[in-house]
Amino acid sequence: MRNAKIFIWTEAFNCSEILEPMLSSFTAHHSFPIHVYTTDSEAAKLKQTQGVRCLRAPSSPISALYKNSYKRVLEGYKRGHLGTARLWSNVIQSRNEDILIHVDADTVFLADCITPLLEELSRGAEIVGTRRPYLLRTYRKEGRDGRMLDKHPDALNTDLIAFRRKAIPKRFGPFLTRKIQGKRPVLYPVIDFFDPVVFDMIRKGRNLRYVDSPESGSQSTPNFESPLFQNRISFAAVGSGCNFYKNPQVSTSLGYRDYALASFALFSKHLLGVDIGIKPLNNPDLINKLERLDKSKWRLQ
């Protein structure tokens, strides 16, 4: 990977206050630069940190053609994950680096997590991340959709994912944003964000690697004891929760809203030192790690 060009990014629109723990822990354990997509006003509030670069989604003929310009990205955040899907589409279409790596803004790093991904790519993988189970999931098991979901190979979580840009099928196609958003394709159901793109890659014969459980085949369970899981404190939906907290009018499901707000409340209490007046998510394992976290060295005590 010595000569490969690498682009690492995260995004935080309407929730830039959650960035500082991730950026501080990332720069504590990595020498790679990380790029932050956010609004101009939110970028101005971020602490200047070496290795952190703030960007806005570029407006270009391609982004305008496929409706994922900076303006359309901002509009998309009024409709939940549509904004993130438009941004990812913009990144894939506008960047020319060999390797793209995405990091969720609500991640806390406890060690180097980028090098293991690059090592897998250097061994021939074209997309790498932790396993998102399909057959062995614990939800949506009933009915026709459940039976169809069972047939899929496992996808990849997007909180930390690396892929070769050229391996994305039809990366300039008009339906790329929809696929990234995780909208159901015509012929089969999917579970989450980016899954249709991953399945397109699998069908095209691209080399996918489940870095947490590489020897477990295409249908298994995540290995939460693997280094890539143990070397992070991973939340879910904190950015959405922060956005919902500040902008209650954002459209989403009631169940997801409640979960996201509780997740943000837990994150805010332990990492920002702010009680937002909402009952935090009850996750004993996560709480245990947060209570043991040394925020000067970004390691567990």
C-alpha positions as CSV (number, residue, x, y, z in Angstrom):
1,M,0.0,0.0,0.0
2,R,3.1,2.2,0.0
3,N,2.2,4.0,-3.2
4,A,-1.6,4.0,-2.9
5,K,-3.4,7.2,-2.4
6,I,-5.8,7.1,0.6
7,F,-8.7,9.3,1.5
8,I,-10.2,9.0,5.0
9,W,-13.4,10.8,5.8
10,T,-16.2,11.3,8.3
11,E,-19.3,13.6,8.3
12,A,-21.1,15.6,10.9
13,F,-24.0,17.8,9.7
14,N,-26.0,19.5,12.4
15,C,-24.0,17.6,15.0
16,S,-20.4,18.8,14.9
17,E,-20.2,18.8,18.7
18,I,-19.8,15.0,18.7
19,L,-16.6,15.2,16.6
20,E,-14.0,16.2,19.2
21,P,-13.8,12.7,20.9
22,M,-13.5,10.9,17.6
23,L,-10.9,13.3,16.1
24,S,-8.8,13.5,19.3
25,S,-8.8,9.7,19.6
26,F,-8.1,9.2,15.9
27,T,-5.1,11.5,15.8
28,A,-3.8,10.0,19.1
29,H,-3.5,6.6,17.3
30,H,-3.0,7.4,13.6
31,S,-0.7,9.5,11.5
32,F,-3.1,9.5,8.5
33,P,-5.0,12.8,7.8
34,I,-8.8,12.6,8.3
35,H,-11.2,14.8,6.4
36,V,-14.4,16.1,7.9
37,Y,-17.4,17.0,5.8
38,T,-19.7,19.5,7.6
39,T,-21.2,22.9,7.2
40,D,-19.1,26.0,6.9
41,S,-20.5,27.4,10.2
42,E,-19.9,24.2,12.1
43,A,-16.3,23.8,10.7
44,A,-15.5,27.3,12.1
45,K,-16.4,26.0,15.6
46,L,-14.0,23.0,15.5
47,K,-10.8,23.1,17.4
48,Q,-7.8,23.3,15.0
49,T,-6.0,19.9,15.2
50,Q,-3.1,18.7,13.2
51,G,-4.1,16.1,10.6
52,V,-7.8,17.2,10.6
53,R,-9.1,18.9,7.5
54,C,-12.6,20.3,7.0
55,L,-14.2,20.1,3.6
56,R,-17.5,20.8,1.9
57,A,-19.0,18.4,-0.7
58,P,-17.7,19.9,-4.0
59,S,-20.2,21.1,-6.6
60,S,-19.3,19.8,-10.0
61,P,-21.0,18.8,-13.3
62,I,-21.2,15.2,-12.1
63,S,-22.6,16.1,-8.6
64,A,-25.1,18.5,-10.2
65,L,-26.2,15.8,-12.7
66,Y,-26.8,13.2,-10.0
67,K,-28.3,15.7,-7.5
68,N,-25.6,15.3,-4.8
69,S,-24.1,18.8,-4.8
70,Y,-23.3,20.5,-1.5
71,K,-26.7,22.2,-1.5
72,R,-28.5,19.0,-2.2
73,V,-26.5,17.3,0.6
74,L,-27.7,19.9,3.1
75,E,-31.3,19.5,1.9
76,G,-31.0,15.8,2.3
77,Y,-30.2,16.1,6.0
78,K,-33.7,17.3,6.5
79,R,-34.7,13.8,5.5
80,G,-32.4,11.7,7.7
81,H,-29.9,9.5,5.9
82,L,-30.6,10.9,2.5
83,G,-28.1,13.6,3.2
84,T,-25.4,11.1,4.1
85,A,-26.1,9.0,1.0
86,R,-25.8,12.1,-1.2
87,L,-22.5,12.9,0.5
88,W,-21.1,9.4,0.0
89,S,-22.1,9.5,-3.6
90,N,-20.4,12.8,-4.0
91,V,-17.2,11.4,-2.4
92,I,-17.1,8.3,-4.6
93,Q,-17.7,10.4,-7.7
94,S,-15.4,13.3,-7.0
95,R,-12.4,11.9,-5.2
96,N,-9.6,10.3,-7.3
97,E,-7.7,8.4,-4.5
98,D,-7.2,4.7,-4.9
99,I,-8.7,3.8,-1.5
100,L,-11.6,5.4,0.4
101,I,-12.1,4.8,4.1
102,H,-15.1,5.9,6.1
103,V,-15.2,6.5,9.8
104,D,-18.3,7.2,11.9
105,A,-18.2,10.5,13.8
106,D,-19.3,8.8,17.0
107,T,-16.4,6.3,17.2
108,V,-13.7,6.4,19.9
109,F,-10.4,4.9,18.9
110,L,-8.3,3.0,21.4
111,A,-5.6,1.9,19.0
112,D,-4.7,2.0,15.3
113,C,-7.6,0.6,13.3
114,I,-6.7,1.9,9.9
115,T,-3.6,-0.2,9.3
116,P,-5.4,-3.5,9.7
117,L,-7.8,-2.5,6.9
118,L,-5.0,-1.4,4.6
119,E,-3.2,-4.7,5.2
120,E,-6.3,-6.6,4.1
121,L,-6.5,-4.5,1.0
122,S,-2.8,-5.1,0.3
123,R,-3.5,-8.8,0.3
124,G,-6.1,-8.5,-2.5
125,A,-9.3,-7.5,-0.8
126,E,-11.3,-4.8,-2.5
127,I,-13.7,-3.9,0.3
128,V,-13.0,-4.5,4.0
129,G,-15.0,-4.1,7.2
130,T,-16.7,-5.9,10.1
131,R,-19.5,-8.4,9.4
132,R,-23.1,-7.3,9.3
133,P,-25.0,-10.7,9.5
134,Y,-27.9,-11.5,7.3
135,L,-28.8,-15.2,7.9
136,L,-27.9,-15.1,11.6
137,R,-29.4,-11.8,12.4
138,T,-31.9,-11.5,15.3
139,Y,-34.6,-9.4,13.6
140,R,-36.9,-9.3,10.6
141,K,-37.1,-13.1,10.5
142,E,-40.7,-13.5,9.6
143,G,-42.5,-13.7,6.3
144,R,-41.3,-13.5,2.7
145,D,-38.8,-10.7,3.4
146,G,-37.3,-12.7,6.2
147,R,-36.8,-15.7,3.9
148,M,-35.2,-13.6,1.2
149,L,-32.9,-11.8,3.7
150,D,-31.7,-15.3,4.8
151,K,-30.4,-16.0,1.3
152,H,-28.0,-13.0,1.2
153,P,-24.4,-13.2,2.1
154,D,-23.4,-11.0,5.0
155,A,-22.8,-7.3,4.3
156,L,-20.4,-4.9,6.0
157,N,-20.9,-2.3,8.7
158,T,-20.2,1.2,7.5
159,D,-18.9,2.7,10.8
160,L,-15.4,1.7,9.7
161,I,-15.1,0.5,6.1
162,A,-12.4,0.7,3.4
163,F,-12.8,0.0,-0.3
164,R,-11.1,0.6,-3.6
165,R,-12.9,3.3,-5.4
166,K,-12.7,1.6,-8.8
167,A,-14.4,-1.5,-7.3
168,I,-17.7,0.3,-6.9
169,P,-20.0,-0.9,-9.8
170,K,-21.5,2.0,-11.7
171,R,-20.1,4.6,-9.5
172,F,-21.4,7.4,-11.7
173,G,-24.9,5.8,-12.1
174,P,-28.1,7.8,-11.3
175,F,-29.2,5.2,-8.8
176,L,-26.0,5.2,-6.7
177,T,-27.4,7.5,-4.0
178,R,-30.4,5.3,-3.6
179,K,-28.3,2.2,-3.3
180,I,-26.0,3.9,-0.8
181,Q,-29.0,4.9,1.3
182,G,-30.0,1.3,1.5
183,K,-33.3,1.7,-0.3
184,R,-34.8,-1.6,-1.2
185,P,-33.9,-2.7,-4.7
186,V,-36.7,-3.9,-7.0
187,L,-36.1,-7.7,-6.6
188,Y,-34.9,-8.2,-3.0
189,P,-35.0,-6.6,0.5
190,V,-31.9,-5.3,2.4
191,I,-31.2,-4.4,5.9
192,D,-29.2,-1.2,6.0
193,F,-27.2,1.7,4.5
194,F,-24.8,0.7,1.7
195,D,-25.8,-2.9,1.6
196,P,-27.1,-2.8,-2.0
197,V,-23.7,-1.5,-3.1
198,V,-21.9,-4.3,-1.2
199,F,-24.2,-6.9,-2.9
200,D,-23.5,-5.3,-6.3
201,M,-19.8,-5.7,-5.6
202,I,-20.2,-9.4,-4.5
203,R,-22.2,-10.1,-7.7
204,K,-19.4,-8.5,-9.8
205,G,-16.9,-10.9,-8.2
206,R,-15.1,-8.2,-6.1
207,N,-13.1,-9.6,-3.2
208,L,-14.8,-8.8,0.1
209,R,-13.1,-9.4,3.5
210,Y,-14.8,-9.7,6.9
211,V,-11.8,-8.5,8.9
212,D,-13.3,-9.5,12.3
213,S,-14.0,-13.1,11.1
214,P,-12.2,-13.8,7.9
215,E,-12.3,-17.6,8.2
216,S,-16.1,-17.9,8.9
217,G,-17.4,-17.8,5.4
218,S,-20.1,-15.6,3.9
219,Q,-22.8,-16.3,6.5
220,S,-21.8,-16.2,10.2
221,T,-21.8,-13.9,13.2
222,P,-19.5,-11.0,14.0
223,N,-16.5,-11.7,16.2
224,F,-16.8,-9.0,18.9
225,E,-13.5,-10.2,20.5
226,S,-11.5,-9.4,17.4
227,P,-9.0,-6.5,17.6
228,L,-11.0,-4.2,15.3
229,F,-14.0,-4.4,17.6
230,Q,-11.9,-4.3,20.8
231,N,-9.8,-1.3,19.7
232,R,-12.8,1.0,19.4
233,I,-15.8,2.2,21.5
234,S,-18.6,2.1,18.9
235,F,-21.9,3.8,19.3
236,A,-24.8,3.9,16.9
237,A,-27.0,6.7,15.8
238,V,-25.4,9.4,18.0
239,G,-25.1,11.9,15.1
240,S,-28.8,11.3,14.2
241,G,-29.7,11.7,17.9
242,C,-27.9,15.0,18.2
243,N,-29.6,16.2,15.0
244,F,-33.0,15.1,16.3
245,Y,-32.3,16.8,19.6
246,K,-31.6,20.1,17.9
247,N,-34.1,19.7,15.1
248,P,-37.2,17.8,16.2
249,Q,-38.9,18.4,12.9
250,V,-36.5,16.0,11.0
251,S,-38.5,13.2,9.5
252,T,-37.8,9.6,10.8
253,S,-39.5,6.7,12.5
254,L,-40.5,7.0,16.1
255,G,-38.5,3.9,17.2
256,Y,-35.3,5.1,15.5
257,R,-35.8,8.6,17.0
258,D,-36.1,7.3,20.5
259,Y,-33.1,5.0,20.2
260,A,-31.0,7.7,18.6
261,L,-31.8,10.3,21.3
262,A,-31.0,7.7,24.1
263,S,-27.7,6.9,22.3
264,F,-26.8,10.6,22.1
265,A,-27.7,11.1,25.7
266,L,-25.2,8.4,26.7
267,F,-22.5,9.8,24.5
268,S,-23.1,13.3,25.7
269,K,-23.0,12.3,29.4
270,H,-19.7,10.5,29.2
271,L,-17.8,12.1,26.4
272,L,-19.1,15.7,26.4
273,G,-19.9,16.0,30.0
274,V,-23.4,17.3,29.3
275,D,-26.7,16.0,30.6
276,I,-29.3,16.6,27.8
277,G,-32.3,15.7,30.1
278,I,-33.0,12.4,28.2
279,K,-32.6,9.0,29.8
280,P,-29.3,7.5,28.4
281,L,-29.2,4.2,26.5
282,N,-28.9,1.3,28.9
283,N,-25.9,-0.6,27.5
284,P,-23.8,-2.1,30.4
285,D,-20.8,-3.1,28.2
286,L,-20.6,0.4,26.6
287,I,-21.0,2.1,30.0
288,N,-18.3,0.0,31.5
289,K,-15.8,1.0,28.7
290,L,-16.8,4.7,29.0
291,E,-16.2,4.6,32.8
292,R,-12.7,3.1,32.2
293,L,-11.7,5.5,29.4
294,D,-8.6,7.6,29.9
295,K,-9.5,10.6,27.7
296,S,-5.9,12.0,27.9
297,K,-4.4,8.9,26.3
298,W,-7.6,7.5,24.7
299,R,-7.0,4.0,26.2
300,L,-9.0,1.9,28.7
301,Q,-7.6,1.9,32.3
